[in-house]
Amino acid sequence: MRFFVLLFSLALLLMTNSVTTFAQQGDDEESTLIVYSSVSQLLAGDVTIGISIPEMQQTIDHFTPDWAVVGIGTRTHAQGNGELMPMGTVDHVHYWWVDPSSETQAAVVDLAPVMALADADATPTSVMDFEPEFPFVAISVADPDEALVFEAQSADNLHEWIISTLAETDITLAGLSVTGDFGAVSTTVGYNLPTTGVDTSGVYANTDYFHFADYEPAAWTMSGFYVRDPELQTVVSTAERPVHLHGFQPDVMIGGHIASAVVENLTLTVYPLDNVIQTRDDAAA
């Protein structure tokens, strides 16, 4: 297995509401966003070298075992890209992955190694022939006691509802967990992200790189991020898109990147984040 040396980057800012300092290392007592690479690097063509699950797990193992984990990511170009959703707690993370090569182009499997699974009902739905690697992955590790919970009975646009709801708070950066019933949901699944990069003006519009799907009403589980600061948006999202979500239908295990969603009812759990760390394989820097 390729050995990755993680370097703490000085390129990202430590965010604590309006206080800004440079971050050299994480604080295990602070709710933290840990990012390997960035969305902007991924879309620029940095899709061939990635971090493995054991290496990613090593970066979060220093946190309190029952702290909440939510995230997003994708696999390398050679491994078919797809959409990643780390979910769980520090001591038990599922790495849900949307497989673009599956029959539905959207089947969800758990990439977590069997040895890392803590209970019998979490057995992976497939066995990988080679270890998955992620050229981009973002994981928030947060104190669940600091989480805020919001509910909605209906909303025409999930992303806009989250933005308007959190605009009324002092939260500038947060991990998001969404569960509930939805009407029409549209998704994309990256399957061929090129090493030459993607035109970011129409990043989720090119069928050469993404599969598209529209779903009828169903229950969904989603994870992702809210980023108010424009300078950080391109780290875990794209410019002028404060909310980035991946999700799946737990009843049938299909999903993808959430392009749009109509809310019938939902529970939004928000994990405010105080610290940001960007790590990068030094061979790819």
GUKE-862265 format. One record per residue: residue in one letter; x, y, z of N, C-alpha, C in turn. Coordinates in steps of 0.001 Angstrom, whole numbers, padded with zeros to 6 digits, always signed. Example, Ala and Ser with C-alpha at 12.3 -4.5 7.8 and 13.67 -1.06 7.14 Angstrom:
BEGIN
A+013190-005690+007800+012300-004500+007800+013200-003300+007800;S+012850-002250+007080+013670-001060+007140+012900+000030+007870;
***
This chain:
BEGIN
M+000836-001198+000000+000000+000000+000000+000870+001246+000000;R+000527+002187-000877+001288+003430-000928+001221+004130+000421;F+002373+004573+000867+002418+005254+002168+002307+006753+001954;F+001352+007357+002587+001122+008794+002455+001617+009525+003695;V+002354+010562+003472+002779+011424+004565+001898+012647+004538;L+001104+012843+005572+000159+013958+005613+000846+015205+006145;L+000762+016268+005397+001333+017541+005823+000219+018493+006199;F+000344+019124+007367-000629+020135+007742-000359+021388+006933;S-001376+021849+006249-001215+022982+005340-001457+024297+006061;L-000690+025329+005667-000923+026674+006156-001812+027464+005213;A-002352+026771+004207-003144+027485+003209-004559+027757+003665;L-005064+026949+004637-006423+027164+005104-006419+027943+006404;L-007521+028581+006678-007635+029398+007868-008411+028675+008944;L-007968+028874+010188-008693+028391+011344-009845+029352+011584;M-011069+028830+011527-012225+029700+011615-012933+029507+012950;T-013056+030563+013724-013820+030557+014944-014683+031804+014923;N-015875+031676+014301-016740+032806+014039-015957+033867+013281;S-015745+035082+013886-015067+036145+013146-013566+036163+013391;V-013060+035261+014234-011639+035241+014541-010928+034369+013518;T-009845+034864+012918-009133+034141+011876-007660+034041+012218;T-007129+032805+012284-005706+032589+012487-005282+031452+011580;F-003968+031302+011359-003491+030190+010547-003463+028915+011370;A-003875+027804+010753-003943+026518+011438-002765+025657+011037;Q-001977+025225+011999-000866+024320+011738-001192+022902+012149;Q-002053+022752+013134-002424+021421+013558-003782+021478+014219;G-004431+020313+014310-005764+020260+014866-005754+020291+016379;D-006885+020643+016950-007096+020606+018377-008155+019550+018627;D-007769+018488+019320-008681+017377+019515-009912+017747+020320;E-009885+018888+020978-011026+019318+021767-011951+020239+020986;E-011618+020543+019744-012443+021409+018920-013099+020615+017803;S-014343+020957+017515-014999+020369+016354-014266+020851+015109;T-013889+019918+014243-012905+020207+013199-013328+019661+011846;L-013044+020441+010797-013163+019978+009423-011785+019556+008949;I-011659+018306+008513-010411+017788+007970-010627+017531+006480;V-009800+018161+005662-009970+018068+004212-008692+017537+003578;Y-008830+016505+002773-007723+016030+001949-007930+016611+000566;S-007017+017483+000114-007119+018196-001147-008293+019163-001079;S-009025+019367-002184-010155+020295-002226-010985+020013-003466;V-012206+020525-003476-013057+020379-004655-012435+021086-005852;S-011855+022268-005618-011257+023010-006737-010100+022240-007357;Q-009269+021574-006539-008184+020763-007072-008729+019550-007827;L-009770+018938-007275-010388+017784-007923-010892+018159-009309;L-011621+019266-009407-012193+019678-010682-011134+020205-011643;A-009959+020556-011114-008857+020985-011969-008087+019807-012559;G-008448+018584-012149-007820+017405-012726-006969+016595-011771;D-006961+016965-010485-006165+016250-009488-006972+015043-009003;V-007018+013991-009815-007925+012873-009557-007219+011522-009515;T-005894+011515-009544-005184+010239-009679-004570+009726-008392;I-004275+010593-007448-003616+010186-006202-004549+010483-005034;G-004700+009519-004119-005639+009717-003034-005181+009157-001710;I-006010+009376-000717-005777+008888+000636-006678+007678+000868;S-006196+006709+001639-006956+005484+001888-007820+005641+003140;I-008734+004685+003335-009578+004703+004529-008750+004599+005808;P-007791+003655+005928-006992+003605+007162-006236+004910+007424;E-005723+005531+006380-004996+006784+006572-005932+007908+006974;M-007131+007943+006388-008111+008944+006786-008568+008704+008213;Q-008777+007437+008554-009197+007113+009915-008142+007527+010931;Q-006880+007396+010556-005805+007764+011465-005852+009250+011819;T-006333+010070+010880-006392+011509+011144-007509+011879+012099;I-008507+010988+012281-009612+011326+013170-009600+010527+014473;D-008720+009537+014573-008717+008657+015738-008359+009358+017039;H-007769+010563+016941-007380+011265+018160-008554+011988+018808;F-009673+012029+018131-010846+012707+018672-011646+011758+019564;T-012562+012323+020330-013410+011538+021222-014183+010496+020425;P-014176+009236+020846-014733+008146+020026-016186+008327+019608;D-017014+008961+020456-018428+009075+020111-018772+010395+019427;W-017760+011174+019017-018060+012400+018277-018597+012060+016894;A-019459+012930+016398-020145+012685+015126-019230+012932+013938;V-019384+012100+012919-018630+012221+011669-019609+012320+010508;V-019464+013359+009700-020183+013448+008419-019212+013990+007388;G-019434+013636+006112-018499+014121+005106-018941+013823+003690;I-018055+014187+002753-018255+013960+001329-016903+013654+000696;G-016929+013122-000518-015676+012861-001218-015939+012110-002505;T-014856+011603-003107-014953+010779-004307-013717+009887-004387;R-013766+008884-005261-012626+008001-005467-011806+008482-006650;T-010628+007867-006822-009725+008276-007886-010332+007973-009264;H-009746+008572-010281-010195+008365-011663-010148+006881-012031;A-009059+006206-011675-008906+004787-012016-009927+003914-011311;Q-010456+004379-010176-011426+003604-009407-012859+004060-009673;G-013057+004860-010704-014408+005144-011148-015096+006320-010508;N-014366+007117-009731-014948+008288-009075-016141+007899-008193;G-017371+008294-008537-018507+008044-007655-018582+009097-006563;E-019563+008962-005681-019799+009941-004619-019650+009267-003265;L-018862+009879-002381-018564+009300-001073-019321+010039+000021;M-019762+009269+001041-020463+009837+002198-019982+009184+003489;P-018903+009673+004088-018537+009165+005414-019605+009577+006428;M-020073+008637+007223-021101+008910+008226-020894+008004+009423;G-021178+008523+010615-021126+007707+011812-020509+008442+012972;T-019675+007730+013720-018915+008310+014822-017444+007978+014624;V-016586+008641+015373-015146+008456+015198-014760+006986+015263;D-015365+006243+016180-014982+004834+016342-015785+003891+015460;H-016663+004418+014601-017460+003558+013730-017961+004372+012540;V-017131+004487+011536-017472+005282+010356-017855+004362+009203;H-019005+004625+008611-019362+004011+007335-018846+004914+006219;Y-018211+004330+005230-017783+005080+004050-018701+004687+002887;W-019934+005220+002936-020902+004916+001891-020430+005506+000573;W-020501+004692-000481-020011+005115-001791-021028+004778-002863;V-021310+005746-003737-022216+005547-004861-021404+005037-006048;D-021731+003843-006512-020970+003164-007570-021555+003505-008946;P-020849+004321-009744-021389+004701-011051-021357+003585-012081;S-020630+002507-011808-020567+001381-012744-021610+000315-012446;S-022420+000529-011408-023456-000435-011051-024591-000389-012067;E-025489-001343-011990-026590-001437-012953-027446-000174-012958;T-027683+000384-011774-028477+001609-011667-027641+002872-011845;Q-026318+002725-011908-025359+003835-011929-025411+004637-010639;A-026012+004042-009583-026201+004790-008341-026260+003896-007108;A-025846+002622-007215-025914+001711-006079-024938+002142-004987;V-025381+002034-003743-024577+002469-002598-024017+001260-001864;V-022705+001270-001624-022039+000209-000873-021172+000856+000207;D-020819+000052+001208-019972+000537+002287-018539+000089+002019;L-017627+001051+001876-016236+000737+001581-015409+000459+002830;A-015986+000608+004006-015229+000389+005237-014748-001055+005306;P-013484-001273+005724-012974-002645+005853-013794-003444+006855;V-013933-004731+006612-014712-005588+007502-014182-005510+008926;M-012880-005454+009093-012300-005442+010435-012657-004185+011218;A-013056-003129+010518-013373-001882+011195-014827-001797+011613;L-015643-002733+011170-017062-002680+011475-017317-003198+012880;A-018147-002489+013613-018327-002795+015027-019527-003693+015301;D-020487-003796+014385-021650-004624+014655-022046-005410+013413;A-022769-006500+013661-023052-007460+012598-023936-006894+011502;D-024813-005931+011838-025737-005422+010822-025083-004421+009892;A-023781-004171+010051-023091-003207+009192-022171-003893+008181;T-022436-005148+007882-021617-005881+006918-021629-005197+005560;P-020466-004997+004949-020437-004330+003634-021266-005086+002598;T-021826-004349+001649-022637-004971+000614-021794-005432-000564;S-020510-005127-000544-019639-005655-001586-018232-005763-001040;V-017416-006563-001698-016020-006709-001310-015155-006150-002434;M-014302-005186-002100-013492-004542-003118-012235-005355-003415;D-011844-005386-004664-010645-006108-005059-009379-005331-004732;F-009525-004011-004548-008364-003205-004202-008815-002096-003270;E-007852-001585-002517-008179-000608-001488-008611+000717-002105;P-009766+001245-001711-010215+002518-002273-009347+003678-001813;E-009166+004631-002709-008409+005847-002406-009200+007049-002880;F-009091+008139-002138-009911+009314-002383-009040+010536-002700;P-009099+011063-003931-008327+012262-004258-008882+013504-003581;F-010153+013442-003194-010749+014494-002365-011670+013840-001352;V-011513+014205-000094-012456+013801+000945-012436+014862+002035;A-013626+015212+002499-013777+016174+003596-014610+015524+004686;I-014094+015557+005904-014779+014944+007042-014839+015952+008180;S-016028+016122+008745-016147+016916+009962-016241+015975+011149;V-015503+016310+012197-015525+015565+013451-016008+016542+014516;A-017177+016271+015087-017828+017298+015898-018424+016742+017179;D-018420+017591+018193-019026+017279+019482-020548+017255+019303;P-021189+016110+019479-022643+016052+019265-023426+016905+020241;D-022841+017217+021396-023539+018058+022373-023665+019502+021901;E-022871+019888+020887-022933+021247+020365-023799+021352+019112;A-024403+020243+018709-025199+020235+017486-026496+021018+017668;L-026937+021642+016575-028226+022318+016517-029136+021527+015589;V-030411+021442+015958-031365+020653+015178-032492+021553+014690;F-032774+021463+013397-033845+022231+012773-034772+021246+012064;E-036058+021626+011988-037016+020782+011291-037816+021613+010298;A-038271+020958+009235-039110+021620+008240-040185+020645+007783;Q-041378+021162+007552-042490+020351+007065-042596+020386+005549;S-042098+021462+004941-042106+021537+003479-041177+022653+003043;A-040575+022481+001877-039721+023504+001272-039505+023117-000178;D-039603+024095-001064-039455+023813-002489-038017+023518-002894;N-037053+024049-002107-035642+023918-002471-034829+023660-001212;L-034327+022444-001063-033583+022058+000141-032391+022966+000378;H-031570+023197-000651-030358+023985-000479-030679+025406-000026;E-031666+026034-000656-032033+027398-000286-032603+027449+001123;W-033348+026408+001503-033900+026379+002862-032775+026313+003902;I-031766+025479+003649-030642+025388+004586-029911+026731+004667;I-029665+027348+003511-028942+028629+003494-029709+029700+004266;S-031007+029806+004028-031794+030834+004709-031930+030536+006194;T-032033+029267+006557-032147+028899+007971-030873+029231+008730;L-029717+028889+008156-028455+029123+008850-028001+030579+008747;A-028541+031331+007794-028213+032756+007706-028703+033514+008935;E-029675+032961+009631-030215+033598+010829-029407+033253+012076;T-028350+032462+011922-027472+032090+013028-026096+032723+012821;D-025201+032531+013781-023824+033009+013618-022902+031908+013106;I-023470+030829+012602-022679+029708+012090-022098+030078+010729;T-020796+029900+010581-020133+030181+009303-019623+028923+008612;L-019449+027858+009372-018944+026599+008822-019525+025461+009635;A-020093+024452+008957-020724+023362+009700-020805+022105+008855;G-020722+020957+009534-021095+019695+008936-022593+019531+009022;L-023183+018878+008036-024635+018741+007961-025038+017280+007862;S-026095+016933+008592-026730+015630+008455-028215+015875+008235;V-028772+015292+007170-030164+015514+006812-030862+014172+006691;T-032005+014038+007332-032843+012855+007168-034281+013302+006985;G-035049+012567+006181-036447+012928+006023-037050+012399+004751;D-038248+012879+004482-038991+012495+003285-038939+013633+002280;F-038718+013273+001021-038551+014268-000020-039460+013952-001196;G-039825+015005-001917-040517+014839-003182-039502+014563-004264;A-039560+015314-005346-038617+015108-006443-037192+015428-005992;V-036270+014534-006300-034847+014715-006006-034059+014451-007279;S-033136+015349-007611-032252+015164-008754-030825+014990-008259;T-030105+014048-008864-028739+013762-008442-027797+013710-009635;T-026515+013819-009322-025465+013522-010283-024483+012553-009627;V-023815+011762-010456-022773+010849-009969-021585+010960-010911;G-020460+011442-010387-019252+011549-011194-018726+010172-011558;Y-018401+009970-012836-017923+008644-013249-016674+008704-014127;N-016289+009892-014552-015169+009968-015488-014469+011319-015367;L-014220+011765-014142-013608+013072-013947-012212+013067-014570;P-011950+013952-015525-010719+013849-016312-009515+014483-015624;T-008348+014017-015985-007111+014606-015463-006855+015977-016065;T-007565+016320-017115-007418+017645-017741-008295+018695-017080;G-009171+018264-016174-010023+019201-015470-011409+019333-016083;V-012317+019931-015301-013706+020127-015704-013995+021615-015735;D-014732+022057-016753-015151+023448-016843-016086+023757-015684;T-015628+024570-014731-016400+024811-013516-017634+025667-013752;S-017747+026317-014908-018949+027114-015180-020163+026219-015404;G-019924+024977-015781-021015+024026-015963-020652+022684-015389;V-020107+022697-014174-019472+021516-013611-020420+020318-013515;Y-021699+020541-013193-022616+019419-013047-023563+019316-014235;A-023058+019640-015432-023918+019624-016616-023376+018762-017746;N-022213+018161-017577-021552+017458-018669-021749+015950-018537;T-022454+015368-019501-022716+013928-019449-021479+013083-019733;D-020399+013703-020206-019148+012970-020395-018504+012618-019061;Y-018884+013332-018000-018249+013156-016695-019223+012740-015595;F-020518+012969-015808-021504+012724-014756-022712+011968-015292;H-023223+011040-014464-024528+010449-014701-025579+011320-013997;F-026773+011376-014570-027845+012180-014002-029044+011295-013708;A-029766+011606-012621-030953+010819-012274-031975+011716-011588;D-033241+011416-011828-034363+012091-011169-035178+011031-010442;Y-035506+011302-009181-036183+010312-008349-037548+010802-007886;E-038460+009834-007749-039796+010093-007210-039701+010226-005690;P-040781+010646-005021-040756+010833-003564-040244+009600-002817;A-039396+009853-001833-038792+008770-001046-038107+009363+000178;A-037738+008494+001100-036922+008896+002255-035456+008936+001842;W-034730+009949+002334-033314+010110+002022-032521+010375+003299;T-031262+009983+003257-030263+010346+004261-029140+011069+003533;M-028728+012233+004065-027731+013053+003377-026675+013554+004357;S-025502+013849+003808-024447+014472+004599-023726+015498+003743;G-023094+016462+004406-022373+017473+003646-021944+018647+004497;F-021872+019832+003853-021309+020996+004521-022042+022280+004160;Y-021998+023204+005112-022419+024578+004906-021199+025462+005114;V-020887+026305+004123-019711+027167+004181-020123+028578+003767;R-020098+029509+004709-020506+030871+004391-019377+031674+003750;D-018132+031429+004146-016981+032186+003654-016689+031812+002201;P-016743+032774+001265-016480+032463-000141-015113+031835-000384;E-014102+032198+000416-012760+031657+000216-012691+030167+000543;L-013579+029701+001403-013588+028277+001766-014571+027461+000937;Q-015453+028134+000213-016467+027399-000544-015850+026468-001573;T-014774+026898-002224-014167+026051-003253-013308+024935-002660;V-013181+024906-001336-012484+023795-000693-013415+022588-000561;V-014649+022817-000130-015590+021708+000057-016815+021814-000838;S-016854+022816-001711-017966+022983-002623-017448+023693-003871;T-018313+024409-004573-017896+025250-005685-018327+026673-005403;A-017768+027617-006128-018010+029031-005860-019496+029349-005873;E-019908+030133-004871-021282+030601-004728-022268+029473-004462;R-021755+028359-003957-022617+027251-003533-022275+026922-002075;P-022927+027601-001132-022584+027402+000285-022916+026013+000818;V-023822+025299+000158-024242+023980+000639-023854+022914-000380;H-023184+021876+000101-022795+020726-000739-023263+019474-000027;L-024127+018693-000686-024706+017502-000080-024564+016278-000976;H-024281+015137-000368-024416+013834-000996-025462+013065-000195;G-026170+012134-000856-027187+011409-000114-027594+010119-000780;F-028419+009338-000062-028914+008076-000604-030257+007725+000023;Q-030991+006860-000682-032237+006321-000173-031926+005044+000608;P-032085+005043+001923-031704+003853+002704-032554+002630+002412;D-033771+002802+001901-034638+001653+001628-034158+000839+000436;V-033564+001515-000555-033139+000815-001776-031653+000985-002067;M-030954+001780-001241-029513+001982-001338-029081+002450-002727;I-029642+003588-003144-029196+004300-004331-029056+005771-003971;G-028132+006486-004657-027959+007885-004287-027014+008623-005207;G-026458+009742-004690-025545+010561-005473-025364+011934-004861;H-024704+012798-005621-024602+014211-005264-025987+014837-005417;I-026441+015563-004406-027791+016127-004435-027763+017452-005189;A-028320+017426-006409-028395+018638-007215-029562+019506-006787;S-030704+018887-006509-031873+019616-006018-032782+018633-005311;A-033606+019162-004394-034518+018301-003647-035676+019126-003111;V-036870+018577-003235-038082+019181-002681-038372+018507-001344;V-038518+019311-000301-038687+018787+001055-040158+018544+001355;E-040464+017344+001864-041788+017079+002429-041740+017211+003946;N-040732+016631+004555-040424+016881+005977-038991+016443+006200;L-038297+017123+007100-036898+016765+007331-036447+017171+008712;T-035363+016528+009138-034609+016945+010317-033196+017260+009872;L-032760+018473+010134-031405+018921+009799-030604+019040+011083;T-029523+018272+011180-028606+018379+012322-027362+019105+011847;V-027039+020193+012550-025943+021075+012162-024835+020974+013209;Y-023619+020677+012746-022458+020559+013632-021525+021740+013372;P-021613+022808+014170-020704+023953+013965-019250+023525+014119;L-018392+024042+013240-016977+023663+013218-016113+024869+013524;D-015142+024681+014407-014263+025757+014854-012902+025737+014185;N-012510+024583+013680-011143+024407+013215-011151+023789+011818;V-010211+024217+010977-010080+023662+009625-008645+023202+009419;I-008489+021969+008966-007171+021430+008641-007224+020885+007222;Q-006286+021295+006389-006164+020698+005064-004910+019846+005060;T-005073+018581+004679-003937+017675+004596-003748+017298+003140;R-002507+017021+002775-002241+016677+001357-001044+015766+001293;D-001151+014734+000474-000013+013867+000192+001116+014688-000409;D+002297+014621+000153+003349+015538-000278+003894+015186-001675;A+003627+013972-002109+004037+013627-003474+003160+014275-004531;A+001950+014675-004112+001021+015271-005066+000920+016765-004904;A+001606+017335-003937+001485+018771-003652+002163+019582-004748;
***
